Amino acid sequence: KKKKKKKAYKDDMLKLMAETRDDSNLVGWYRSVNHGLYLEENTIAFQYTYQLENPSSICIIYDPFSTTKGRLSVKAIRLTDQFMKFFEGRQYGPSKIAQFGLTSKQVVEELPLKLHNHHLVHAFLFEMQHKIPMKYGLLFLFVCLFVCLFSLSMSFVNKLLYIHIYVLINDDDVMFHSCSFEKLHQTHEYQLLDTLRQLSNAIDDFDIQTNTFRTYHSKSMYNKMAREELLQKHVCYYHLLEEQTKSNTTQHNTVLYCELICLLNCCNHRRRKPNSEKPVD
């Protein structure tokens, strides 16, 4: 059912893209990540599925938190051929990794990106270059790049630019002060809060794993002591049995020796008896 839903969704999206006269070839997929962390099992599995169907397919990674810091964080990645062969067997282990000689840098390869604006965006920028202050130029450029990257409609672009310009013109208090001490307040940094939250979750997971290891270690030590105690009992029983066997063997040999001596004496007595009788005249 999931495969049918995914296929229906892809067909609908390709149909809509064809109606807007855009490129309707499925060349990859897009994912928004947090703090640039994209090497996860689900991401690798999805990309592996896409590359099986189309070896040239890519995955666009966008990091909104890094973009808010003034740098557009967009990457195009693809699984390497070496990792595709390794992932095909679905048998993971140190021996398998050593066999293929994989490292952390050989899982994905980053492809170069070339971003360009639509010609209507260039025309609009040329018209608004005297109306928008220079300090908002980078922010406006990032908005346009984001819009062009994800192929949003031009009506949405016009509304977004209209709202942005209206705020800049009518709100004089909207300023980016270089000496704003409010930016130093930690509660305003969502990235720091998210990092602390992830760190807290990681500490909880580590605590759970530590308790699990301690329980396993105590059980293994108890089993080891029980095994050594049982082995010691078996050794004592073996020595006792060996001593009993030796004593029984000695007694048995003594009895046999006595019986043998008695038998020899009887034989000698029978041989000597006829010689002892005197002849009768």
C-alpha positions in Angstrom: 0.0 0.0 0.0 2.8 2.4 0.8 4.5 1.8 -2.5 1.2 2.4 -4.3 0.7 5.7 -2.4 4.2 6.8 -3.2 3.9 6.0 -6.8 0.5 7.8 -7.0 2.0 10.8 -5.3 5.0 10.8 -7.7 2.6 10.6 -10.7 0.5 13.4 -9.4 3.5 15.7 -8.8 4.9 14.9 -12.3 1.6 15.7 -13.8 1.3 19.0 -12.0 4.9 19.9 -13.0 4.1 19.1 -16.6 1.1 21.4 -16.5 3.2 24.3 -15.3 5.7 23.5 -18.2 8.5 22.7 -15.8 10.9 19.8 -16.0 8.8 16.7 -15.2 11.7 14.2 -14.8 12.1 12.7 -11.4 15.8 13.3 -10.7 15.8 13.0 -6.9 14.2 14.2 -3.7 14.5 16.9 -1.1 15.0 16.8 2.7 15.2 19.5 5.4 17.7 18.6 8.1 18.6 20.0 11.5 22.1 21.3 12.0 23.4 19.5 8.9 22.8 16.0 10.3 21.6 14.0 7.3 23.5 10.7 7.5 20.7 8.6 8.9 19.5 5.1 8.0 16.2 6.4 6.5 18.0 8.9 4.3 20.5 6.3 3.0 17.7 3.8 2.4 15.6 6.3 0.4 18.6 7.4 -1.7 19.6 3.8 -2.3 16.1 3.2 -3.7 16.2 6.2 -5.9 19.6 5.4 -7.2 18.6 1.8 -8.1 15.9 3.2 -10.4 18.0 6.1 -11.7 21.8 6.1 -11.0 21.9 9.9 -11.6 19.4 10.8 -8.9 20.4 13.1 -6.1 19.2 14.3 -2.8 18.9 18.0 -2.0 19.8 18.7 1.7 18.6 22.1 3.1 19.5 23.3 6.5 17.2 26.2 7.6 19.1 26.9 10.9 22.4 27.5 9.1 20.6 29.7 6.5 19.2 32.0 9.3 22.9 32.7 10.2 23.4 34.4 6.9 24.7 31.5 4.8 22.6 29.5 2.3 23.1 25.9 3.4 22.1 23.7 0.4 23.9 20.5 -0.6 23.4 17.9 -3.4 24.6 14.5 -2.3 24.6 11.0 -3.9 25.7 7.6 -2.6 29.1 6.4 -3.9 29.3 3.3 -6.2 31.4 1.6 -3.5 28.8 2.1 -0.8 26.0 1.0 -3.2 27.7 -2.3 -3.6 28.2 -2.6 0.1 24.6 -1.7 0.9 23.3 -4.2 -1.7 24.0 -7.2 0.5 22.4 -5.7 3.6 24.9 -7.5 5.8 26.7 -5.0 8.0 29.7 -5.8 10.1 33.4 -5.0 10.7 34.5 -7.7 8.3 32.2 -6.5 5.6 33.4 -2.9 6.0 37.0 -4.0 6.0 36.4 -6.0 2.8 35.1 -3.0 0.9 37.5 -0.6 2.6 34.8 1.9 3.5 35.4 5.0 5.6 33.0 7.8 6.8 34.0 9.9 3.8 33.2 7.3 1.2 29.5 6.9 2.0 28.2 9.9 0.0 29.7 12.3 -2.5 28.8 16.0 -2.7 28.0 17.4 -6.1 28.5 21.0 -7.1 25.5 23.2 -7.3 24.9 26.2 -9.6 22.0 28.4 -8.5 20.4 31.0 -10.8 17.4 33.2 -10.6 14.4 33.4 -12.9 14.6 36.3 -15.4 11.5 37.8 -13.8 13.3 37.9 -10.5 16.2 39.7 -12.1 13.8 42.2 -13.5 12.1 42.7 -10.2 15.5 43.1 -8.4 16.5 45.8 -10.9 13.3 47.7 -10.3 13.5 47.5 -6.5 17.3 48.1 -6.1 16.7 51.7 -5.1 13.7 51.0 -2.8 15.3 48.3 -0.7 18.1 49.3 1.6 21.5 47.7 1.0 21.5 46.0 4.4 18.4 44.0 3.4 19.8 43.0 0.0 21.2 39.7 1.3 18.0 38.7 3.0 16.0 39.5 -0.1 18.5 37.5 -2.2 18.1 34.5 0.1 14.4 34.7 -0.1 14.5 34.7 -3.9 16.9 31.9 -4.1 14.8 29.8 -1.7 11.7 30.5 -3.9 13.5 29.6 -7.1 15.1 26.6 -5.7 11.8 24.9 -4.7 9.9 26.2 -7.8 7.1 28.1 -6.0 4.6 30.0 -8.1 5.2 33.6 -9.0 2.0 34.8 -7.4 3.4 33.5 -4.1 6.6 35.3 -4.8 4.9 38.6 -5.5 2.9 38.3 -2.2 6.0 37.5 -0.3 7.9 40.4 -1.7 5.0 42.8 -1.2 4.7 41.8 2.5 8.5 42.1 3.0 8.8 45.5 1.3 5.7 46.8 3.2 7.3 45.9 6.5 10.5 47.6 5.5 8.8 50.8 4.5 6.2 51.2 7.3 8.2 49.8 10.2 11.1 52.0 11.1 12.0 50.0 14.2 13.0 47.0 12.1 16.7 47.4 12.2 19.6 45.0 12.5 21.8 46.6 15.1 25.4 45.4 15.3 25.5 46.2 19.1 22.2 44.5 20.0 22.8 42.7 23.4 19.6 40.8 23.1 21.2 38.6 20.6 23.6 37.4 23.3 20.7 36.0 25.4 20.7 32.3 25.2 17.0 31.8 25.2 16.8 33.5 21.8 19.0 31.0 20.2 16.8 28.2 19.0 19.8 26.4 17.7 21.4 26.3 21.1 18.2 25.1 22.7 17.8 22.4 20.1 21.5 21.3 20.7 21.0 21.2 24.4 17.8 19.2 23.9 19.6 16.7 21.7 22.5 16.5 24.2 20.0 15.8 27.0 18.4 13.0 25.0 21.9 11.6 24.2 22.8 11.6 27.9 19.6 9.8 28.7 20.3 7.2 26.1 23.8 6.8 27.3 22.5 6.3 30.9 20.1 3.6 29.7 22.8 1.8 27.8 25.2 2.1 30.8 22.6 0.5 33.1 22.0 -2.2 30.6 25.7 -3.0 30.3 26.0 -3.0 34.1 23.1 -5.5 34.4 24.7 -7.7 31.7 28.1 -7.5 33.4 26.7 -8.5 36.8 24.8 -11.5 35.2 27.9 -12.6 33.3 30.0 -12.5 36.5 27.3 -14.5 38.4 27.3 -17.1 35.6 31.1 -17.2 35.6 31.2 -17.8 39.3 28.5 -20.5 39.1 30.4 -22.2 36.3 33.7 -22.1 38.2 32.0 -23.6 41.3 30.4 -26.3 39.3 33.7 -27.1 37.6 35.4 -27.3 41.0 32.8 -29.7 42.2 33.4 -31.9 39.1 37.1 -31.9 39.7 36.7 -33.0 43.4 34.3 -35.7 42.3 36.8 -36.9 39.7 39.6 -37.1 42.2 37.4 -38.9 44.7 36.3 -41.4 42.1 39.9 -41.9 41.0 41.0 -42.7 44.5 38.2 -45.1 45.0 39.1 -46.8 41.7 42.7 -47.2 42.8 41.8 -48.6 46.2 39.3 -51.1 44.7 41.9 -52.1 42.1 44.5 -52.7 44.8 42.1 -54.8 46.9 41.0 -56.8 43.8 44.7 -57.4 42.9 45.4 -58.6 46.5 42.5 -61.1 46.4 43.6 -62.4 43.0 47.1 -62.8 44.3 45.9 -64.8 47.3 43.7 -67.0 45.2 46.6 -67.6 42.8 48.9 -68.7 45.6 46.3 -71.0 47.0 45.8 -72.6 43.6 49.5 -73.1 43.2 49.8 -74.7 46.6 47.0 -77.1 45.8 48.7 -78.1 42.6 52.0 -78.8 44.3 50.3 -80.8 47.0 48.7 -83.1 44.5 51.9 -83.7 42.7 53.8 -84.6 45.8 51.2 -87.0 47.2 51.8 -90.1 45.0 55.6 -90.0 45.7 55.1 -90.0 49.4 53.4 -93.4 49.4 55.6 -96.5 50.0 55.4 -99.6 47.7 53.6 -102.6 49.0 55.5 -105.9 49.1 
